[in-house]
């Protein structure tokens, strides 16, 4: 795992944070994953420690939860 | 306001997030403010919308709260 991943679910809080993160670090430095559309990646996100979206999974494995859009359990439903 | 500001209070969650943010965007692109040591900047942070630390104040005025270390009210005490 060498790249930062931004997990979100399309909520307004997520979109706002996505824009801010892309402004900060550049679109080429982050993979954007929409868990609402790509539900088969929810398990991967949970395993990494993502409890809510939007969240950033760092290359070193740390998870940073950004504000609060939705819990990962809500996305599954 | 043209620079991103990272507000923290020295808590373990803050320090971890600080390292991650500096890795992501580079130390020269972010001002680090320790509100526990620099209490006269608490009012500025609150006015910008910071409710807890660690938090990033973006150049566009958006605030992103990162995980949760301490509420800004706790820092004042």
Backbone of each chain as nested JSON, in Angstrom:
{
  "chains": [
    {"id": "A", "residues": [
      {"number": 1, "name": "UNK", "atoms": {"N": [0.846, -1.182, 0.0], "CA": [0.0, 0.0, 0.0], "C": [0.887, 1.24, 0.0]}},
      {"number": 2, "name": "UNK", "atoms": {"N": [0.874, 1.955, -1.109], "CA": [1.791, 3.085, -1.194], "C": [1.073, 4.403, -1.436]}},
      {"number": 3, "name": "UNK", "atoms": {"N": [-0.231, 4.347, -1.584], "CA": [-0.947, 5.551, -1.952], "C": [-2.013, 5.858, -0.898]}},
      {"number": 4, "name": "UNK", "atoms": {"N": [-2.305, 7.126, -0.753], "CA": [-3.379, 7.538, 0.135], "C": [-4.72, 7.233, -0.536]}},
      {"number": 5, "name": "UNK", "atoms": {"N": [-5.674, 6.741, 0.244], "CA": [-7.01, 6.457, -0.283], "C": [-8.028, 7.316, 0.456]}},
      {"number": 6, "name": "UNK", "atoms": {"N": [-8.88, 7.967, -0.295], "CA": [-9.965, 8.757, 0.29], "C": [-11.26, 7.978, 0.094]}},
      {"number": 7, "name": "UNK", "atoms": {"N": [-11.853, 7.529, 1.19], "CA": [-13.122, 6.807, 1.136], "C": [-14.263, 7.772, 1.394]}},
      {"number": 8, "name": "UNK", "atoms": {"N": [-15.298, 7.684, 0.583], "CA": [-16.454, 8.523, 0.845], "C": [-17.715, 7.81, 0.37]}},
      {"number": 9, "name": "UNK", "atoms": {"N": [-18.849, 8.498, 0.498], "CA": [-20.109, 7.872, 0.104], "C": [-21.035, 8.874, -0.573]}},
      {"number": 10, "name": "UNK", "atoms": {"N": [-20.457, 9.922, -1.121], "CA": [-21.246, 10.854, -1.906], "C": [-22.047, 11.861, -1.111]}},
      {"number": 11, "name": "UNK", "atoms": {"N": [-21.933, 11.826, 0.204], "CA": [-22.698, 12.778, 1.017], "C": [-22.096, 14.179, 0.871]}},
      {"number": 12, "name": "UNK", "atoms": {"N": [-22.87, 15.216, 1.198], "CA": [-22.346, 16.58, 1.046], "C": [-21.052, 16.817, 1.827]}},
      {"number": 13, "name": "UNK", "atoms": {"N": [-20.989, 16.301, 3.046], "CA": [-19.759, 16.446, 3.848], "C": [-18.581, 15.779, 3.125]}},
      {"number": 14, "name": "UNK", "atoms": {"N": [-18.884, 14.614, 2.501], "CA": [-17.836, 13.886, 1.777], "C": [-17.309, 14.678, 0.586]}},
      {"number": 15, "name": "UNK", "atoms": {"N": [-18.227, 15.246, -0.183], "CA": [-17.836, 15.952, -1.407], "C": [-17.006, 17.182, -1.065]}},
      {"number": 16, "name": "UNK", "atoms": {"N": [-17.448, 17.892, -0.042], "CA": [-16.701, 19.075, 0.392], "C": [-15.289, 18.678, 0.821]}},
      {"number": 17, "name": "UNK", "atoms": {"N": [-15.18, 17.62, 1.609], "CA": [-13.86, 17.177, 2.078], "C": [-13.017, 16.675, 0.912]}},
      {"number": 18, "name": "UNK", "atoms": {"N": [-13.678, 16.021, -0.046], "CA": [-12.931, 15.523, -1.205], "C": [-12.271, 16.68, -1.956]}},
      {"number": 19, "name": "UNK", "atoms": {"N": [-13.038, 17.741, -2.165], "CA": [-12.456, 18.894, -2.852], "C": [-11.284, 19.469, -2.074]}},
      {"number": 20, "name": "UNK", "atoms": {"N": [-11.459, 19.562, -0.755], "CA": [-10.389, 20.138, 0.063], "C": [-9.131, 19.272, 0.02]}},
      {"number": 21, "name": "UNK", "atoms": {"N": [-9.325, 17.964, 0.079], "CA": [-8.167, 17.06, 0.092], "C": [-7.452, 17.093, -1.262]}},
      {"number": 22, "name": "UNK", "atoms": {"N": [-8.234, 17.119, -2.331], "CA": [-7.601, 17.177, -3.661], "C": [-6.852, 18.499, -3.836]}},
      {"number": 23, "name": "UNK", "atoms": {"N": [-7.434, 19.577, -3.328], "CA": [-6.719, 20.859, -3.378], "C": [-5.408, 20.787, -2.616]}},
      {"number": 24, "name": "UNK", "atoms": {"N": [-5.442, 20.095, -1.478], "CA": [-4.258, 20.041, -0.617], "C": [-3.159, 19.182, -1.2]}},
      {"number": 25, "name": "UNK", "atoms": {"N": [-3.515, 17.992, -1.64], "CA": [-2.456, 17.031, -1.965], "C": [-2.399, 16.665, -3.444]}},
      {"number": 26, "name": "UNK", "atoms": {"N": [-3.391, 17.127, -4.219], "CA": [-3.356, 16.854, -5.654], "C": [-4.078, 15.563, -6.001]}},
      {"number": 27, "name": "UNK", "atoms": {"N": [-4.87, 15.599, -7.064], "CA": [-5.693, 14.452, -7.44], "C": [-4.85, 13.223, -7.769]}},
      {"number": 28, "name": "UNK", "atoms": {"N": [-3.63, 13.433, -8.229], "CA": [-2.818, 12.287, -8.636], "C": [-2.224, 11.549, -7.436]}},
      {"number": 29, "name": "UNK", "atoms": {"N": [-2.324, 12.149, -6.255], "CA": [-1.719, 11.534, -5.077], "C": [-2.712, 10.809, -4.191]}},
      {"number": 30, "name": "UNK", "atoms": {"N": [-3.949, 10.731, -4.619], "CA": [-4.953, 10.097, -3.778], "C": [-5.928, 9.32, -4.653]}},
      {"number": 31, "name": "UNK", "atoms": {"N": [-6.258, 8.116, -4.205], "CA": [-7.271, 7.324, -4.882], "C": [-8.611, 7.627, -4.222]}},
      {"number": 32, "name": "UNK", "atoms": {"N": [-9.614, 7.95, -5.022], "CA": [-10.935, 8.265, -4.481], "C": [-11.82, 7.023, -4.612]}},
      {"number": 33, "name": "UNK", "atoms": {"N": [-12.364, 6.546, -3.508], "CA": [-13.228, 5.365, -3.534], "C": [-14.606, 5.744, -2.996]}},
      {"number": 34, "name": "UNK", "atoms": {"N": [-15.629, 5.566, -3.814], "CA": [-17.012, 5.858, -3.424], "C": [-17.629, 4.553, -2.925]}},
      {"number": 35, "name": "UNK", "atoms": {"N": [-17.734, 4.418, -1.623], "CA": [-18.189, 3.137, -1.058], "C": [-19.665, 2.87, -1.33]}},
      {"number": 36, "name": "UNK", "atoms": {"N": [-20.42, 3.929, -1.6], "CA": [-21.823, 3.721, -1.942], "C": [-21.965, 3.045, -3.301]}},
      {"number": 37, "name": "UNK", "atoms": {"N": [-21.063, 3.361, -4.206], "CA": [-21.113, 2.782, -5.555], "C": [-20.25, 1.538, -5.669]}},
      {"number": 38, "name": "UNK", "atoms": {"N": [-19.312, 1.4, -4.774], "CA": [-18.315, 0.336, -4.857], "C": [-18.364, -0.454, -3.544]}},
      {"number": 39, "name": "UNK", "atoms": {"N": [-19.521, -1.083, -3.332], "CA": [-19.761, -1.701, -2.023], "C": [-18.835, -2.881, -1.747]}},
      {"number": 40, "name": "UNK", "atoms": {"N": [-18.255, -3.438, -2.773], "CA": [-17.341, -4.549, -2.523], "C": [-16.01, -4.089, -1.922]}},
      {"number": 41, "name": "UNK", "atoms": {"N": [-15.848, -2.79, -1.761], "CA": [-14.632, -2.309, -1.084], "C": [-14.9, -1.902, 0.362]}},
      {"number": 42, "name": "UNK", "atoms": {"N": [-16.143, -2.054, 0.811], "CA": [-16.46, -1.693, 2.202], "C": [-15.663, -2.556, 3.178]}},
      {"number": 43, "name": "UNK", "atoms": {"N": [-15.561, -3.844, 2.877], "CA": [-14.855, -4.745, 3.785], "C": [-13.382, -4.344, 3.918]}},
      {"number": 44, "name": "UNK", "atoms": {"N": [-12.8, -3.986, 2.803], "CA": [-11.396, -3.525, 2.802], "C": [-11.24, -2.267, 3.67]}},
      {"number": 45, "name": "UNK", "atoms": {"N": [-12.191, -1.345, 3.531], "CA": [-12.115, -0.108, 4.313], "C": [-12.274, -0.391, 5.802]}},
      {"number": 46, "name": "UNK", "atoms": {"N": [-13.229, -1.251, 6.127], "CA": [-13.454, -1.59, 7.541], "C": [-12.221, -2.251, 8.145]}},
      {"number": 47, "name": "UNK", "atoms": {"N": [-11.615, -3.148, 7.375], "CA": [-10.433, -3.858, 7.854], "C": [-9.298, -2.872, 8.133]}},
      {"number": 48, "name": "UNK", "atoms": {"N": [-9.235, -1.824, 7.335], "CA": [-8.186, -0.818, 7.514], "C": [-8.464, 0.09, 8.712]}},
      {"number": 49, "name": "UNK", "atoms": {"N": [-9.7, 0.024, 9.252], "CA": [-10.02, 0.831, 10.425], "C": [-10.946, 1.994, 10.159]}},
      {"number": 50, "name": "UNK", "atoms": {"N": [-11.509, 2.049, 8.962], "CA": [-12.427, 3.144, 8.636], "C": [-13.762, 2.9, 9.34]}},
      {"number": 51, "name": "UNK", "atoms": {"N": [-14.183, 3.845, 10.16], "CA": [-15.435, 3.695, 10.909], "C": [-16.528, 4.617, 10.378]}},
      {"number": 52, "name": "UNK", "atoms": {"N": [-16.13, 5.661, 9.692], "CA": [-17.099, 6.59, 9.115], "C": [-16.452, 7.23, 7.895]}},
      {"number": 53, "name": "UNK", "atoms": {"N": [-17.286, 7.843, 7.077], "CA": [-16.765, 8.576, 5.915], "C": [-17.153, 10.044, 6.048]}},
      {"number": 54, "name": "UNK", "atoms": {"N": [-16.408, 10.932, 5.436], "CA": [-15.197, 10.674, 4.678], "C": [-13.997, 10.328, 5.57]}},
      {"number": 55, "name": "UNK", "atoms": {"N": [-13.087, 9.527, 5.02], "CA": [-11.888, 9.14, 5.756], "C": [-10.723, 9.002, 4.798]}},
      {"number": 56, "name": "UNK", "atoms": {"N": [-9.557, 9.275, 5.325], "CA": [-8.321, 9.1, 4.564], "C": [-7.546, 7.935, 5.15]}},
      {"number": 57, "name": "UNK", "atoms": {"N": [-7.199, 6.982, 4.314], "CA": [-6.292, 5.912, 4.726], "C": [-4.907, 6.28, 4.209]}},
      {"number": 58, "name": "UNK", "atoms": {"N": [-3.994, 6.519, 5.146], "CA": [-2.651, 6.941, 4.775], "C": [-1.838, 5.751, 4.285]}},
      {"number": 59, "name": "UNK", "atoms": {"N": [-0.764, 6.061, 3.557], "CA": [0.119, 5.008, 3.055], "C": [0.719, 4.196, 4.211]}},
      {"number": 60, "name": "UNK", "atoms": {"N": [0.858, 4.817, 5.373], "CA": [1.439, 4.104, 6.522], "C": [0.399, 3.303, 7.304]}},
      {"number": 61, "name": "UNK", "atoms": {"N": [-0.841, 3.302, 6.846], "CA": [-1.873, 2.519, 7.511], "C": [-2.719, 3.3, 8.494]}},
      {"number": 62, "name": "UNK", "atoms": {"N": [-2.324, 4.514, 8.824], "CA": [-3.149, 5.326, 9.717], "C": [-4.438, 5.73, 9.008]}},
      {"number": 63, "name": "UNK", "atoms": {"N": [-5.515, 5.819, 9.79], "CA": [-6.786, 6.298, 9.251], "C": [-7.102, 7.648, 9.883]}},
      {"number": 64, "name": "UNK", "atoms": {"N": [-7.432, 8.614, 9.066], "CA": [-7.881, 9.911, 9.569], "C": [-9.327, 10.098, 9.142]}},
      {"number": 65, "name": "UNK", "atoms": {"N": [-10.219, 10.163, 10.139], "CA": [-11.619, 10.443, 9.861], "C": [-11.798, 11.946, 9.764]}},
      {"number": 66, "name": "UNK", "atoms": {"N": [-12.432, 12.412, 8.692], "CA": [-12.572, 13.843, 8.416], "C": [-14.002, 14.263, 8.688]}},
      {"number": 67, "name": "UNK", "atoms": {"N": [-14.177, 15.172, 9.634], "CA": [-15.536, 15.579, 9.999], "C": [-16.387, 14.317, 10.143]}},
      {"number": 68, "name": "UNK", "atoms": {"N": [-17.655, 14.367, 9.809], "CA": [-18.469, 13.15, 9.898], "C": [-19.582, 13.226, 8.88]}},
      {"number": 69, "name": "UNK", "atoms": {"N": [-19.599, 12.288, 7.964], "CA": [-20.66, 12.246, 6.962], "C": [-21.64, 11.14, 7.269]}},
      {"number": 70, "name": "UNK", "atoms": {"N": [-21.126, 9.917, 7.369], "CA": [-21.975, 8.762, 7.627], "C": [-21.117, 7.658, 8.216]}},
      {"number": 71, "name": "UNK", "atoms": {"N": [-21.728, 6.812, 9.05], "CA": [-20.976, 5.679, 9.57], "C": [-20.91, 4.611, 8.496]}},
      {"number": 72, "name": "UNK", "atoms": {"N": [-19.913, 3.768, 8.597], "CA": [-19.74, 2.745, 7.569], "C": [-20.898, 1.745, 7.625]}},
      {"number": 73, "name": "UNK", "atoms": {"N": [-21.489, 1.578, 8.78], "CA": [-22.655, 0.696, 8.887], "C": [-23.846, 1.245, 8.096]}},
      {"number": 74, "name": "UNK", "atoms": {"N": [-23.99, 2.561, 8.085], "CA": [-25.089, 3.172, 7.326], "C": [-24.921, 2.935, 5.824]}},
      {"number": 75, "name": "UNK", "atoms": {"N": [-23.689, 2.903, 5.368], "CA": [-23.435, 2.716, 3.936], "C": [-23.82, 1.315, 3.485]}},
      {"number": 76, "name": "UNK", "atoms": {"N": [-23.595, 0.351, 4.383], "CA": [-23.906, -1.043, 4.047], "C": [-25.389, -1.248, 3.78]}},
      {"number": 77, "name": "UNK", "atoms": {"N": [-26.213, -0.519, 4.528], "CA": [-27.66, -0.781, 4.534], "C": [-28.334, -0.535, 3.194]}}
    ]},
    {"id": "B", "residues": [
      {"number": 1, "name": "UNK", "atoms": {"N": [-5.938, 35.138, 4.131], "CA": [-5.57, 33.803, 4.608], "C": [-5.221, 32.932, 3.404]}},
      {"number": 2, "name": "UNK", "atoms": {"N": [-3.998, 32.575, 3.254], "CA": [-3.603, 31.842, 2.051], "C": [-2.972, 30.496, 2.376]}},
      {"number": 3, "name": "UNK", "atoms": {"N": [-2.852, 30.199, 3.645], "CA": [-2.135, 28.98, 4.006], "C": [-3.029, 28.102, 4.864]}},
      {"number": 4, "name": "UNK", "atoms": {"N": [-2.811, 26.817, 4.762], "CA": [-3.515, 25.876, 5.612], "C": [-2.934, 25.96, 7.028]}},
      {"number": 5, "name": "UNK", "atoms": {"N": [-3.818, 25.897, 8.02], "CA": [-3.369, 25.925, 9.415], "C": [-3.802, 24.637, 10.102]}},
      {"number": 6, "name": "UNK", "atoms": {"N": [-2.893, 23.997, 10.778], "CA": [-3.197, 22.796, 11.555], "C": [-3.213, 23.192, 13.029]}},
      {"number": 7, "name": "UNK", "atoms": {"N": [-4.39, 23.108, 13.647], "CA": [-4.519, 23.421, 15.069], "C": [-4.476, 22.134, 15.868]}},
      {"number": 8, "name": "UNK", "atoms": {"N": [-3.692, 22.129, 16.925], "CA": [-3.684, 20.946, 17.789], "C": [-3.419, 21.375, 19.221]}},
      {"number": 9, "name": "UNK", "atoms": {"N": [-3.342, 20.377, 20.088], "CA": [-3.137, 20.704, 21.506], "C": [-2.176, 19.715, 22.153]}},
      {"number": 10, "name": "UNK", "atoms": {"N": [-1.352, 19.077, 21.352], "CA": [-0.311, 18.232, 21.922], "C": [-0.761, 16.838, 22.344]}},
      {"number": 11, "name": "UNK", "atoms": {"N": [-2.04, 16.525, 22.149], "CA": [-2.521, 15.202, 22.547], "C": [-1.98, 14.143, 21.58]}},
      {"number": 12, "name": "UNK", "atoms": {"N": [-1.973, 12.862, 22.005], "CA": [-1.428, 11.816, 21.133], "C": [-2.128, 11.757, 19.777]}},
      {"number": 13, "name": "UNK", "atoms": {"N": [-3.456, 11.892, 19.763], "CA": [-4.19, 11.891, 18.494], "C": [-3.714, 13.055, 17.611]}},
      {"number": 14, "name": "UNK", "atoms": {"N": [-3.451, 14.199, 18.274], "CA": [-2.991, 15.382, 17.532], "C": [-1.633, 15.149, 16.887]}},
      {"number": 15, "name": "UNK", "atoms": {"N": [-0.719, 14.579, 17.662], "CA": [0.657, 14.407, 17.182], "C": [0.676, 13.427, 16.014]}},
      {"number": 16, "name": "UNK", "atoms": {"N": [-0.096, 12.36, 16.145], "CA": [-0.17, 11.377, 15.072], "C": [-0.715, 12.017, 13.801]}},
      {"number": 17, "name": "UNK", "atoms": {"N": [-1.786, 12.791, 13.932], "CA": [-2.386, 13.451, 12.767], "C": [-1.43, 14.492, 12.187]}},
      {"number": 18, "name": "UNK", "atoms": {"N": [-0.692, 15.169, 13.072], "CA": [0.263, 16.172, 12.596], "C": [1.307, 15.529, 11.684]}},
      {"number": 19, "name": "UNK", "atoms": {"N": [1.835, 14.385, 12.126], "CA": [2.831, 13.691, 11.302], "C": [2.235, 13.289, 9.957]}},
      {"number": 20, "name": "UNK", "atoms": {"N": [1.002, 12.779, 9.995], "CA": [0.371, 12.341, 8.754], "C": [0.15, 13.503, 7.798]}},
      {"number": 21, "name": "UNK", "atoms": {"N": [-0.32, 14.62, 8.341], "CA": [-0.601, 15.783, 7.488], "C": [0.687, 16.351, 6.9]}},
      {"number": 22, "name": "UNK", "atoms": {"N": [1.737, 16.398, 7.711], "CA": [3.013, 16.911, 7.195], "C": [3.554, 15.977, 6.112]}},
      {"number": 23, "name": "UNK", "atoms": {"N": [3.39, 14.673, 6.313], "CA": [3.8, 13.732, 5.265], "C": [3.028, 13.966, 3.979]}},
      {"number": 24, "name": "UNK", "atoms": {"N": [1.736, 14.251, 4.121], "CA": [0.881, 14.411, 2.947], "C": [1.173, 15.684, 2.176]}},
      {"number": 25, "name": "UNK", "atoms": {"N": [1.26, 16.802, 2.905], "CA": [1.272, 18.079, 2.182], "C": [2.579, 18.842, 2.339]}},
      {"number": 26, "name": "UNK", "atoms": {"N": [3.472, 18.361, 3.206], "CA": [4.763, 19.023, 3.36], "C": [4.725, 20.091, 4.431]}},
      {"number": 27, "name": "UNK", "atoms": {"N": [5.759, 20.13, 5.254], "CA": [5.792, 21.049, 6.394], "C": [5.734, 22.508, 5.959]}},
      {"number": 28, "name": "UNK", "atoms": {"N": [6.218, 22.803, 4.766], "CA": [6.261, 24.207, 4.344], "C": [4.886, 24.71, 3.898]}},
      {"number": 29, "name": "UNK", "atoms": {"N": [3.933, 23.779, 3.742], "CA": [2.613, 24.188, 3.257], "C": [1.573, 24.309, 4.355]}},
      {"number": 30, "name": "UNK", "atoms": {"N": [1.987, 24.145, 5.587], "CA": [1.015, 24.193, 6.663], "C": [1.641, 24.881, 7.88]}},
      {"number": 31, "name": "UNK", "atoms": {"N": [0.854, 25.748, 8.505], "CA": [1.291, 26.37, 9.748], "C": [0.769, 25.516, 10.899]}},
      {"number": 32, "name": "UNK", "atoms": {"N": [1.643, 25.145, 11.814], "CA": [1.24, 24.321, 12.955], "C": [1.022, 25.229, 14.164]}},
      {"number": 33, "name": "UNK", "atoms": {"N": [-0.17, 25.186, 14.742], "CA": [-0.477, 26.022, 15.911], "C": [-0.865, 25.123, 17.073]}},
      {"number": 34, "name": "UNK", "atoms": {"N": [-0.117, 25.216, 18.154], "CA": [-0.385, 24.432, 19.373], "C": [-1.221, 25.31, 20.298]}},
      {"number": 35, "name": "UNK", "atoms": {"N": [-2.524, 25.032, 20.34], "CA": [-3.428, 25.91, 21.109], "C": [-3.214, 25.795, 22.611]}},
      {"number": 36, "name": "UNK", "atoms": {"N": [-2.636, 24.696, 23.058], "CA": [-2.341, 24.57, 24.488], "C": [-1.24, 25.526, 24.909]}},
      {"number": 37, "name": "UNK", "atoms": {"N": [-0.287, 25.764, 24.006], "CA": [0.843, 26.663, 24.317], "C": [0.566, 28.082, 23.851]}},
      {"number": 38, "name": "UNK", "atoms": {"N": [-0.348, 28.225, 22.932], "CA": [-0.598, 29.513, 22.284], "C": [-2.077, 29.856, 22.474]}},
      {"number": 39, "name": "UNK", "atoms": {"N": [-2.455, 30.023, 23.734], "CA": [-3.885, 30.149, 24.045], "C": [-4.509, 31.402, 23.468]}},
      {"number": 40, "name": "UNK", "atoms": {"N": [-3.699, 32.389, 23.158], "CA": [-4.288, 33.602, 22.583], "C": [-4.738, 33.404, 21.137]}},
      {"number": 41, "name": "UNK", "atoms": {"N": [-4.525, 32.214, 20.601], "CA": [-5.043, 31.937, 19.252], "C": [-6.305, 31.078, 19.289]}},
      {"number": 42, "name": "UNK", "atoms": {"N": [-6.763, 30.72, 20.498], "CA": [-7.977, 29.901, 20.6], "C": [-9.173, 30.644, 20.008]}},
      {"number": 43, "name": "UNK", "atoms": {"N": [-9.288, 31.94, 20.304], "CA": [-10.435, 32.712, 19.816], "C": [-10.463, 32.724, 18.28]}},
      {"number": 44, "name": "UNK", "atoms": {"N": [-9.298, 32.895, 17.697], "CA": [-9.173, 32.879, 16.225], "C": [-9.641, 31.53, 15.657]}},
      {"number": 45, "name": "UNK", "atoms": {"N": [-9.23, 30.453, 16.308], "CA": [-9.602, 29.122, 15.832], "C": [-11.111, 28.917, 15.949]}},
      {"number": 46, "name": "UNK", "atoms": {"N": [-11.658, 29.315, 17.086], "CA": [-13.104, 29.172, 17.293], "C": [-13.885, 29.96, 16.259]}},
      {"number": 47, "name": "UNK", "atoms": {"N": [-13.427, 31.176, 16.015], "CA": [-14.114, 32.036, 15.047], "C": [-14.1, 31.384, 13.662]}},
      {"number": 48, "name": "UNK", "atoms": {"N": [-13.033, 30.664, 13.354], "CA": [-12.926, 30.002, 12.049], "C": [-13.8, 28.757, 11.977]}},
      {"number": 49, "name": "UNK", "atoms": {"N": [-14.312, 28.309, 13.142], "CA": [-15.199, 27.152, 13.135], "C": [-14.589, 25.884, 13.713]}},
      {"number": 50, "name": "UNK", "atoms": {"N": [-13.425, 26.005, 14.324], "CA": [-12.775, 24.837, 14.921], "C": [-13.492, 24.476, 16.221]}},
      {"number": 51, "name": "UNK", "atoms": {"N": [-14.001, 23.249, 16.294], "CA": [-14.743, 22.806, 17.473], "C": [-13.954, 21.792, 18.299]}},
      {"number": 52, "name": "UNK", "atoms": {"N": [-12.991, 21.147, 17.662], "CA": [-12.144, 20.188, 18.363], "C": [-10.805, 20.138, 17.651]}},
      {"number": 53, "name": "UNK", "atoms": {"N": [-9.833, 19.57, 18.331], "CA": [-8.516, 19.387, 17.713], "C": [-8.204, 17.902, 17.653]}},
      {"number": 54, "name": "UNK", "atoms": {"N": [-7.383, 17.469, 16.731], "CA": [-6.749, 18.271, 15.696], "C": [-7.723, 18.687, 14.597]}},
      {"number": 55, "name": "UNK", "atoms": {"N": [-7.434, 19.835, 13.987], "CA": [-8.276, 20.331, 12.9], "C": [-7.418, 21.075, 11.889]}},
      {"number": 56, "name": "UNK", "atoms": {"N": [-7.863, 21.026, 10.659], "CA": [-7.199, 21.759, 9.575], "C": [-8.112, 22.884, 9.122]}},
      {"number": 57, "name": "UNK", "atoms": {"N": [-7.592, 24.09, 9.128], "CA": [-8.311, 25.217, 8.53], "C": [-7.725, 25.431, 7.14]}},
      {"number": 58, "name": "UNK", "atoms": {"N": [-8.576, 25.215, 6.13], "CA": [-8.116, 25.319, 4.747], "C": [-8.015, 26.785, 4.334]}},
      {"number": 59, "name": "UNK", "atoms": {"N": [-7.251, 27.031, 3.29], "CA": [-7.094, 28.393, 2.782], "C": [-8.44, 28.981, 2.348]}},
      {"number": 60, "name": "UNK", "atoms": {"N": [-9.389, 28.113, 1.951], "CA": [-10.706, 28.611, 1.516], "C": [-11.674, 28.814, 2.674]}},
      {"number": 61, "name": "UNK", "atoms": {"N": [-11.213, 28.585, 3.897], "CA": [-12.056, 28.817, 5.066], "C": [-12.753, 27.583, 5.59]}},
      {"number": 62, "name": "UNK", "atoms": {"N": [-12.716, 26.491, 4.842], "CA": [-13.312, 25.246, 5.345], "C": [-12.493, 24.703, 6.515]}},
      {"number": 63, "name": "UNK", "atoms": {"N": [-13.196, 24.079, 7.455], "CA": [-12.518, 23.426, 8.577], "C": [-12.725, 21.926, 8.452]}},
      {"number": 64, "name": "UNK", "atoms": {"N": [-11.657, 21.172, 8.559], "CA": [-11.753, 19.717, 8.58], "C": [-11.267, 19.24, 9.948]}},
      {"number": 65, "name": "UNK", "atoms": {"N": [-12.195, 18.631, 10.7], "CA": [-11.807, 18.049, 11.989], "C": [-11.272, 16.647, 11.73]}},
      {"number": 66, "name": "UNK", "atoms": {"N": [-10.108, 16.351, 12.285], "CA": [-9.414, 15.084, 12.036], "C": [-9.538, 14.199, 13.273]}},
      {"number": 67, "name": "UNK", "atoms": {"N": [-10.186, 13.035, 13.103], "CA": [-10.385, 12.172, 14.267], "C": [-10.878, 13.025, 15.429]}},
      {"number": 68, "name": "UNK", "atoms": {"N": [-10.535, 12.714, 16.649], "CA": [-10.96, 13.567, 17.759], "C": [-9.949, 13.464, 18.877]}},
      {"number": 69, "name": "UNK", "atoms": {"N": [-9.332, 14.581, 19.202], "CA": [-8.375, 14.605, 20.311], "C": [-8.976, 15.25, 21.531]}},
      {"number": 70, "name": "UNK", "atoms": {"N": [-9.442, 16.473, 21.391], "CA": [-10.018, 17.212, 22.516], "C": [-10.913, 18.306, 21.967]}},
      {"number": 71, "name": "UNK", "atoms": {"N": [-11.951, 18.648, 22.716], "CA": [-12.791, 19.763, 22.287], "C": [-12.077, 21.067, 22.614]}},
      {"number": 72, "name": "UNK", "atoms": {"N": [-12.445, 22.096, 21.889], "CA": [-11.756, 23.372, 22.095], "C": [-12.077, 23.933, 23.485]}},
      {"number": 73, "name": "UNK", "atoms": {"N": [-13.241, 23.582, 24.01], "CA": [-13.569, 24.021, 25.367], "C": [-12.641, 23.396, 26.401]}},
      {"number": 74, "name": "UNK", "atoms": {"N": [-12.236, 22.149, 26.177], "CA": [-11.314, 21.494, 27.102], "C": [-9.945, 22.178, 27.121]}},
      {"number": 75, "name": "UNK", "atoms": {"N": [-9.557, 22.708, 25.987], "CA": [-8.238, 23.352, 25.905], "C": [-8.212, 24.649, 26.694]}},
      {"number": 76, "name": "UNK", "atoms": {"N": [-9.367, 25.326, 26.695], "CA": [-9.437, 26.614, 27.412], "C": [-9.235, 26.44, 28.909]}},
      {"number": 77, "name": "UNK", "atoms": {"N": [-9.739, 25.291, 29.419], "CA": [-9.806, 25.091, 30.875], "C": [-8.453, 25.094, 31.555]}}
    ]}
  ]
}
